[in-house]
């Protein structure tokens, strides 16, 4: 079955551009927030991970 070529109206193209712009801004904001959280976690003292319960039982 042949695919039909879809043509968007100028209004649809404009709305798509606005949505894509918002998504890109959201993506950049999330990247910045994630980076800030990772840096804060690195700076936090006493951030050593606890042993899992299964590992602790094997040690005993």
Legacy VTK file of the C-alpha trace (Angstrom):
# vtk DataFile Version 3.0
C-alpha trace
ASCII
DATASET POLYDATA
POINTS 60 float
0.000 0.000 0.000
1.448 3.324 -1.055
1.819 6.046 1.517
0.070 9.308 0.912
2.133 12.479 1.151
0.893 14.659 4.008
1.038 18.403 3.637
0.678 20.610 6.673
-0.998 23.976 6.644
0.951 27.037 7.723
-0.995 27.031 11.013
-0.082 23.391 11.687
3.573 24.071 10.886
3.598 27.063 13.239
2.009 25.039 16.064
4.487 22.209 15.517
7.383 24.660 15.677
6.044 26.111 18.947
5.654 22.650 20.464
9.142 21.593 19.379
10.596 24.792 20.836
8.848 24.161 24.183
10.073 20.567 24.234
13.652 21.671 23.577
13.459 24.250 26.385
12.076 21.610 28.758
14.844 19.189 27.752
17.545 21.786 28.409
15.996 22.670 31.780
15.897 19.016 32.813
19.528 18.548 31.784
20.557 21.561 33.876
18.572 20.336 36.890
20.039 16.852 36.607
23.558 18.219 36.358
22.989 20.412 39.430
21.653 17.450 41.417
24.626 15.310 40.433
27.076 18.013 41.490
25.255 18.517 44.791
25.382 14.771 45.459
29.129 14.688 44.805
29.719 17.522 47.288
27.570 16.039 50.031
29.690 14.525 52.826
29.069 10.965 53.887
27.583 9.876 50.607
29.021 6.379 50.786
26.547 3.734 49.769
25.255 1.288 52.309
25.736 -2.405 51.813
22.641 -4.204 50.663
20.881 -6.461 53.178
21.825 -9.587 51.218
25.495 -8.665 51.291
25.346 -7.974 55.028
23.841 -11.410 55.711
26.672 -13.093 53.804
29.284 -11.213 55.842
27.795 -12.387 59.179
LINES 1 61
60 0 1 2 3 4 5 6 7 8 9 10 11 12 13 14 15 16 17 18 19 20 21 22 23 24 25 26 27 28 29 30 31 32 33 34 35 36 37 38 39 40 41 42 43 44 45 46 47 48 49 50 51 52 53 54 55 56 57 58 59
